[in-house]
């Protein structure tokens, strides 16, 4: 978590390139980048940033999302969903090679759950003590439903397949 991104050659493990994000994350929470269909990379870097890079590690765009960014998810249409630890879901489009926030939705409370995307395009994440489903109508996001739990959820929710879904957490039970 020293805010350094490295590209490794899958054939031999040698370093292709590295990018120094300039500062550490200040946390032991790990996250992963997303690789888009064209080979470009979306990196949740330090200090609340999301950075778009070419496949050779050259920065193309940089967004400040205001809070620690968790691992992004990419929809089949190419829309990127980035959730921050402060509970914001950000829908990001690449327009003329630049990442642009299409909409932002506060889901309430701290989250440690990176987003996942269901087969119907619904985005799933977590709140402080909940699983949250968000519907994207293309212009804005809306909380479709929230499932409250008795304990904090510290893992991302799985995306349901074919109408099925589950969230497994320690002692996960409906609140109340």
N, C-alpha and C positions, 0 to 999 in steps of 0.2 A: 504493500500500500504506500509506496514511495512516490506514487503518481508518475510512473514511467510505464509507457506502453511499448511492448516489443513485438515485432513481427518475426516469426520463426519459419524457416523453410521446413515444410512437413516431411521432406525426403530425408534430411540429415540433421535437423534440429539447429542448424546454424542461424545466427541472427541476420535477418535481412535489413532491418532498420529499427531504431528506437526513437521514441518521442518523450521528452521530459516535460511533464505538465507544469513544472515550476514550483510545486509545493506538495507536501504530503496531504493525505486525506484527513488526518487527525482522528481517524477512527479505525477500528479493526474490521469493519464491514467490507466484505469483498463484493465486487461487481464485475460484470463482463461487458465487453463491447458487442455490437451487432455488426454483421457483415451483410451489406446489401447485395442485390442481384448483380450489380455492375462491379462488385469487388470493393467498392468504397466502404469505409468503416465509420460507425457512429460510436464515439467513445465517451462514456460518462466519466469525465475527468474530475480533478479536485476543485474545491471552492464553488460547488454548485453549477459546474459547467457541463455542457454537452458539445462535443466537437465533431465535425465532419472532416474526414481525412480521405485522400485518395488511397488506392491500394498500395502506393509506394510511400505513404506516410506524410504526404504534404497536406497541411491544413487548408481546407476549403472554406469552412465557416465555423462559427463559434457562438454559442448561445449561453447567456447567464440565466439559469432557471431559479436562482435565489436560494437554493437549499441543496443538500447532498443529493445527487442524481443516482438512482438505482439502475440496474441493468435494463436497457431499453428492449422493447419488442417491436417487430416489424410486421405489419399486416400484408396480406397478399397484394394489396393495391400499392404498397410501398410507403404508406403512412407509418410514421414512427410514433410510438407511445413511450414517453418517459415519465416516470413517477418520481417525485422528490420525497425525501424523508418527512417533509412538512405536510405531506398528504395531497399534493397537487398532481393531477393527471394532466400531462401536456401532450397534445396532438401536434405533430410536427410534419410538415411537408417540405420536400426539397423542390424549390422553385428557382429555375435558372442557376442550378448548382449551389444554392444557398438554403440552409435550414431556416424555416420560418414557422413560428408558432401559429397554428391555425386556430386553436382554442386552448383554454386552460380551465380546469375544473377543480375546485377545492373539495376534497372528500371528507375532510375533518380528521384532525389528529395525526400523530406520528405514524409513519408506516415504515416497515422494513421489507415489504413485499414488492418485488419487481412485477410489472404487469405481465399478464398472459392474455392471449387472444383466442376466443372461441370460434368455432366454425361459422357462426352467424355474424362474426365481426365484433361481438360484445367484448369489452375489455374488462378484465378482472384484476383487482388488486386488493390490498388490505388496508384497513384503518387501524387505529390503536387497538381495538378489540373487536374487529369485524372483518368480514369479507364483503367487498363492494363490487357490484356489477355496473358498468358504465356503457351506455349506448351512444354511439357516435352517428349523428345524422348528416355528417359532412361539414356542417358549419359550427356545431357546438356539441358538447358532451352533456349527458344527463345521467344522474344516478338512477338506475333502473330498480335496483333493490339493494338492501344491506342486510347481512346476517350477523347479528351480534353474538359475541362469545363471552364467557366468563373470564378468560385469560387473554393476555396479549398474543398476537400472532406474529411470529418472527421469521416466517418463511413465505415465499410467494405462493399464491394459490395456483393449482393446476387449471389449465383450460379444459372445460368440459368437452367431451366428444359425443357427438350424436345425441345431444340432449341429456347426457349424464354428467354429473359433476360431484366433486368431493373436495373438501379442504381438510387436510390432516394436520393437526397441531397438538402439542402436548395438552392433554385434558380439554380438548376442544369440545365445548358443549354449548347449546343455546343459552344465552343469558336469561336469567330469571329463574 
